[in-house]
Amino acid sequence: YKYIISSIEKGIKCVTGSTGFSTEQLESIEKLCQSKNKTVIIAPNFSIGAILMMKFSEMSAKYFDNVEIIEMHHENKKDSPSGTAIKTAEMIIKNNKQFNQNLPKDTVEKIEGSRGGNLENINIHSVRMPGFVAAQEVLFGGLGQVFSIKHQTINREAYMPGLLLSLKKAMEINGYVYGLENLI
């Protein structure tokens, strides 16, 4: 956060893939960006495939009443859920729909937290273990069907096209952009 603020104040265009910013920090960055007419692009994920998964999830949400997100990362990822999972949930929520309302309310978690974290009635499950770089699956449930949208990053080369696009756009625009989906 402090490096982004410092970049804006020094007039340096900034592109970052960092996640874990609070709402207040993002608002502060955006406000400073606008007041100084500088550029900051924050992309929770630089993978074009992951961005398409998020956009397809947003589009699909209007057709289903139930949704859950499972995100999987390498064992050294410190935060959970991932910024991509949170951003996906936020994009789904934009449909102004209450999800998972038709599920029984009297269920019992035999192990606390086993149903995952909850963001506005969307359960988000986080997995951390060796073997993963990054993966996410969005599950939509409806009458007699489950629709799954999944993306898997098998190596970090997957981030390069999105990163290069962000760097190019940073040189062309002024302002604050949160999410690679707003550049493609």
C-alpha angles and dihedrals in degrees: 000000000000092000091054091049090048091050092052092048091050093047095247117147108236133207118179138171093197119131134189097074116148120237088251092054092049091049090049092051092048093048093049090046091054095045093050095036091232134142128251124165115189113188117181086197132020095192111111089206091054090049091052089049089054093047093046088050091052090051093046095050094079090063100050135056098202129057139163131177127216117191124186129193142165118284094257097061104115104196130062137228096031122244088245092056092048092047090048091052091048091051091049091048090055086079086078091231131134108233130205093015094135095059120106112268096204098069119132125224104215088193115035113247095017090126090057132238118314129228111181093328095316112118114219119196122197126203123189119186145122116279097049129095094175136320137164135188125191113201121200119190128201140154106316095344147080120202116200128194113188136178127183128189108207096181138005093255085084089075097057101082091050093044092050090048090051092049091049092048091047088062092050102045142048122214143047123310124181113192132021088241087074091060100048 
